[in-house]
Amino acid sequence: MPQECEHCKYNQQVLKRIKNELPDDELTSRVSDVFKVFGDNTRIRILWTLFDKEMCVYDISRVLSMTQSAISHQLRTLKQARLVKARRDGKNTFYSIDDEHVKRIIEQVLIHLEE
């Protein structure tokens, strides 16, 4: 078996600390699931559309030149992932970004891409 170098001996403390701080599998699975939702161009465009204003399915479909059915399907996925929220007003349902964190995630990715 190879002998550890001095650097490796020092790293053992760091590695132990990192290992103890790793989130559990359930949490990393949930994070991964959210990123999978972000991994769709249409869903990103819907989120972008909702950055500054809540909108109904009809308006989102007009902005993105897509069918209401296609938008509704994607909104369901976004809602299940808690990235958007819905508000009913009579017969209409209005969608908006769930909170500012969602917007910031996308903005941070854009900043990263522009570097």
N, C-alpha and C positions, 0 to 999 in steps of 0.2 A: 504494500500500500504506500502511495507517495506521502512524503512528509510535508506538513503544512509549513508555508513560509511565514515570516514575521507579519507580512501584510494580511495573510489569511487569518492568523491568530487574532489580530486586531479586529478584523472584519467579523469574527464570530460574535462579538458583543453587538455589533451593528445588525447583523443578520438575525440574531435572537430578538432584538427589539422590533425590527421590521416584521418578523414572523408573528410576534405577539400582537402587533397593531393591525394586522391584516383583517379586513372585514370577513365575516363568515360567508359560506357559500350561498346562503339564502339572500343575503344583502347584495352580493356581487351579481347574483342571477337577476335580481330586480333591477339593478343598474343596467345590466346588459339588455334587459327587455326594453327599458326606456330608450336606449341608444338604437335598438332595432326599430322602434317607432320613428325615431328621427332619421332613420336610414332610407326614407322614401321621399322622392322629389315632390310628389303631390302634397304630402303632409307638410313638408317644409313650406311650400308655397301657401298652403292654407294658414299655417301659423303666421307667416309673414303678413298675409292679408289681415289677420286679426290683431296685429301689433298695437294699433292705436284706436281701434273701434270695434265694438261688438257688431256682429252681422248675422243675418239670417242665411239659410242655405241658398235661397234664391240669389241673394246679392253675391255671395261667395262664388256661386256657379257662374254668374255673369262676369265677374272679375277674372276668373281663371278659364273662362270659355270651356266649361265642363258641364256634364249633366248634373242635375240635382241629386240623382241617385248615386252617382260616383262620389260626389261631395259628402253626402250623408254617410256613405260607407266609411270614408276616411275619418269623418268627424267622430263616428262611433269608436273607432280605434284610438283616436286622440283623447277622447273622453275617458275611455277605459284606462288609459295610461296617465290620467289626471293632468294632461297637458292643456286641455281646454275644459271650460265649464259651460253649462247651458242654463238659460233663464227663459222661462215661459212667460209670454205676455198674451193672454187670450189664446188664440189658435196658433200664434207664431212662437217659434223658439229662436232665441238669439244666442249666438256662441261668442265666447271671448277667451283670450288667453287665461289660463287658470291663475297664474300669478306672475310677477315680474321675473322670477327665476327662469321661467321658460324663455322669455325674451332675451335674458342675459346669456343663456347657454348658446343661443344662435348667434348673438352679437359677438361672443367670445370666439366662436369658431370662425366667424368672418374676420375678426382681428388676426387670428392665427394664420388664416389663408393669405391675408394681405402682407404678412411679414416676409 
